[in-house]
Amino acid sequence: MQNLSAKTVVVIGGTSGIGLALVKAAAEMGATVYAAGRTQKNLDNARAQCPAEVNFRLADTHDEASLSALFAEVGEIDHLVSAATGADRTIAPFMQQTEQQFAAAFQKFWGYTHVVRTGEPHVKADGSITLVSGSPARKYKVGMSSLSCTGGAVEAFVRALSIEIAPKRINAVSPGLIDTAMWDAFGDEKQQKLAQMTAHIPLQRAGKAEEVANGIIFAMTTNYATGTVIDVEGGALLS
Ligand SMILES: NC(=O)c1ccc[n+]([C@@H]2O[C@H](COP(=O)([O-])OP(=O)(O)OC[C@H]3O[C@@H](n4cnc5c(N)ncnc54)[C@H](OP(=O)(O)O)[C@@H]3O)[C@@H](O)[C@H]2O)c1
């Protein structure tokens, strides 16, 4: 197990799913962890699952003042991660979407730019930033154009920033279909739908949030990795 003692880790979108799995893993590895999300409900739910030492705060990727207040409180950061969803997505062919629907998916990207703009000055020279993109960035399916373009923007942002903020590092982790609250809208059919949607990929199952968190730990702790994308997608890109 990696040792993150004496490291400060901040996870925006750390109150559910992939971010929460990372918060738990980083705390177990000895880090001082700050986790943020928008809603008190998710925050209380996450707090109940974590060691008392984890610091939970309300912050929104679309509210720079809330991010600045969080970063001012934390001070110096070793590893900054954003796993926030932060957008309403419309799954439909581009020509059947309104401009507003298509543009709304990009709120995730704008949120990430706010996290980096406000958080980067707090990241130590030997520290890292990790953003979560998604396999649609390089796996194209009918109806998913807004997700593909948003994920592609996140991955281009990481490459562009890596040459500007060096020696600080910035990477993306790109999940495939992962069993998190993001799919709760399926209700009672969730597990059946996730199984159907992943039956054709090499690993033939949805991923676990912990498996993506492991990829984020790799990006955080691999000191020679920057401007790169780590895929954790069960082989979905090949299917
Ligand atoms: N699950 C998948 O299949 C999958 C696939 C590809 C990519 N991803 C990406 O992986 C990342 C994590 O998703 P997940 O599956 O872990 O989703 P999740 O379980 O819904 O967790 C999302 C987290 O982000 C927080 N959040 C949402 N909007 C926010 C905002 N504007 N500011 C701050 N926090 C915000 C949520 O808390 P609040 O709602 O309380 O703010 C929650 O903590 C996302 O970027 C998602 O696009 C997921």
The ligand as a Gaussian input file, in Angstrom:
#p B3LYP/6-31G(d) Opt

LIG

0 1
 N      -19.738000       6.584000     -13.151000
 C      -19.402000       6.476000     -14.427000
 O      -19.833000       5.542000     -15.148000
 C      -18.467000       7.499000     -15.037000
 C      -18.004000       7.266000     -16.348000
 C      -17.149000       8.177000     -16.936000
 C      -16.778000       9.319000     -16.244000
 N      -17.260000       9.526000     -14.984000
 C      -16.834000      10.761000     -14.321000
 O      -16.314000      10.436000     -13.044000
 C      -16.496000      11.561000     -12.165000
 C      -17.104000      11.076000     -10.866000
 O      -18.401000      10.542000     -11.138000
 P      -19.119000       9.493000     -10.171000
 O      -19.582000       8.389000     -11.035000
 O      -18.259000       9.214000      -8.995000
 O      -20.415000      10.364000      -9.782000
 P      -21.194000      10.549000      -8.378000
 O      -21.199000       9.286000      -7.600000
 O      -22.480000      11.159000      -8.766000
 O      -20.294000      11.609000      -7.586000
 C      -20.174000      12.928000      -8.054000
 C      -19.561000      13.766000      -6.964000
 O      -19.359000      15.088000      -7.478000
 C      -20.023000      16.023000      -6.601000
 N      -20.394000      17.162000      -7.417000
 C      -21.257000      17.179000      -8.467000
 N      -21.297000      18.418000      -8.997000
 C      -20.445000      19.188000      -8.267000
 C      -20.053000      20.534000      -8.318000
 N      -20.556000      21.397000      -9.236000
 N      -19.156000      20.995000      -7.410000
 C      -18.639000      20.171000      -6.463000
 N      -18.965000      18.870000      -6.367000
 C      -19.871000      18.389000      -7.265000
 C      -21.164000      15.226000      -5.993000
 O      -21.664000      15.771000      -4.782000
 P      -22.871000      16.859000      -4.791000
 O      -23.893000      16.393000      -5.791000
 O      -23.362000      16.864000      -3.383000
 O      -22.232000      18.145000      -5.189000
 C      -20.432000      13.916000      -5.720000
 O      -19.598000      14.032000      -4.593000
 C      -17.352000      12.569000     -12.930000
 O      -16.509000      13.538000     -13.510000
 C      -17.985000      11.718000     -14.024000
 O      -18.303000      12.482000     -15.169000
 C      -18.080000       8.644000     -14.362000

